[in-house]
């Protein structure tokens, strides 16, 4: 599992440390958006999206809308179905 953000590396490190994330946060420049994470309603800011990537590196599922309360269960169910 990885997270991604447009925040600077030092801010991502501090955020991950503060909340004890068990995964790394990647940092991307707002103008270089390999995951198409820019929020179209607020350009320059990220949307909350997720990708489920298979062991063979294929994107199996894209979650364009993420509800923080239900998303973990949804992803775990999709992983179990692989």
N, C-alpha and C positions, 0 to 999 in steps of 0.2 A: 504494500500500500504506500502511496505517495500522495502528498498534498501539493498544491501549486498556488502561487500567489504573485501579485504584481509588487508586493512589498520588497524592500531591500533585504539582502541576506541577513544582516544583523537583526533587523526587526523580526524576520521569520524565525531565526534561532531563538530570540528572546520569547516569542509567542509560543513556540513549541516547548521550550523549557518550562515556561510558566504553567502550561496545561499538561505537562508530562506526556506529550504525544509519543506513541510508540513507533512513529514513522517519520520520515524526512519530509520537509517542505521544500519544494523547488521554487526558485525565483525566476520570473519571466519579465522582460521588458514589455510595457504596455503596447509597444508598436510591433513586437514580435510575439505573436499569439498562436503557437502551434496547436493549441487545443480549442481554438475559436471560443475563448472564454470571455471576450469583451461583451458586456451587457449592451445590447442594441438600444435599450431605453435610456442608458446613461453611459455614453461612449467614454472609454478610458478607465472604466471600472469593471471589475470582473463579475460575471454572473456565477451563481452557485450551480455548477454542473459536475457530473461524475462520469467516468468511463470504467467499465469492467473490461479488463484486459486479460486474455487467456494466457496460459503458459507459453503458447507458441507466438505470443506478441500480437495477436489479432485483437482488435476492438470488438468485443462480443456484444456489448450493449452500451448505449449512450443514454444518460439520464439528463435530459435538458432542464427538467424542473426537479428540484430537490427540496423535500420537506425534512428538516433535520430530525424531527420526532419519529418518522417512519422509514427514513432512508436506510439506516443500517439493516433493519429486518428485510427490506426489499432486496438489498444487495446480497445478503447472506442466502436468501431463498434462490436468487439467480445463480449464485456460485454453486449451491447444492444441485441445481438442475444441469450444470455443465457435464 
